[in-house]
Amino acid sequence: MSDSLKRTVTFQPHQAKKEADPATLSTTGRLMSYNDQLKAGLKNGANFTQLLDQLITTESTEELFKAVADLTVFQLDTAYLVFPLQYSKSDFYLIFLNRLLDLHQRTGVVLQSSDQYHELYHEYAGINAAGYFVFEFSNDNPDGAYYIEKNSQLKLFYLDFTKHLLRFNSHALTQLLLIDYYPKLEPQKIKNFAKILLEIGNYLKQDFGFDVDFGFLDPTNSCVYQISDSNLSTTIIDQLFVAAAQGGKMLESGTVAQSAILRLDDQVTVTIFRETDPDQVHFGEWLLKVRDLHQTTSWFDVLLRYQFLKEWYLNNLNSLEIKADLLYFS
């Protein structure tokens, strides 16, 4: 909803829920009851404006989070007082992320308003011509909201303020960034967008203790990416040997059975292996790890940089795709 829209109120006394039988009240009593209900509605509206002020002006991350948590469950309308023009829950989520990035002096995300659809939305520098982003809600997971690319309806991540939880969707990110956007945009612009998403996750984790699954955006050396196909065909590994050679790299056999190591530039290594230790949580699954000295390179970064790896990954996507949390992404 556009900030320029005037807030108006509609008085609806006929919708009131009477606390007593009207027949037992005098005319004066009914007027006083009506006036008290209006006062309560106006006080409720004033409380809302204080929270909205806090959301858009506070310099404290703690106050910012409290404001958005309260606003997303706030019931502004009452039986006696209805505000026809209101920001939606989706709008509050967008404002929160924008303010969070602002407080960390991070630029690149613009909060825009659509008069046509009466909604706020995000635009990102460098990719604004390709798409824009909003939050939407689902009956399957009503406690939080999905951050979607509006044109494609792809769900990039799920955000839940109540559970302090953030889950990225590697499937949607692969489709959007490596398939849909890649032919249209410069790789650096795609990388900049992905970097902001990563920073959102880091800020939520650092500032509010969120449980975050970054999916294939995670650059930490401790990250283990789960491959979708637990019975990965050795033919796909053979294809990687060929693709690596064509890309001027050498795929080496690992020190343990059913593993292979690819050494890339800048001391980055990619290891694909099957977990053979029955005491490990991913026993029997095919996994992938990326290691670099500075822990700034994710599997996504590798795919974006190396064309031969991207083609190998996308050609075998049904088997190689990095898993997302099935509780939130089917």
Protein Blocks (a to p, Z undefined) as FASTA:
>chain_A
ZZklccdddddfklpccfbdfklpcfklmmmmmmmmmmmmmmmmmmmmmmmmmmmmpcbf
klmmmmmmmmmmccfbafklccfbacdfklmmmmmmmmmmmmnopghiacdddfklopad
dddehilmnoccdddddfklmmbccdddfklopafbdcdfklopadddfklmmmmmmmmm
mmmpcfklmmmmmmmmmmmmmmmmmmnopacdekjmbmbfkbccddfblcbcfklmmmmm
mmmmmnopacdddfbehiacdddehhiacdddddfbfkbmkgoiacdddddfklpacfkl
mmmmmmmlmmmmmmmmmmmpccddfkloZZ
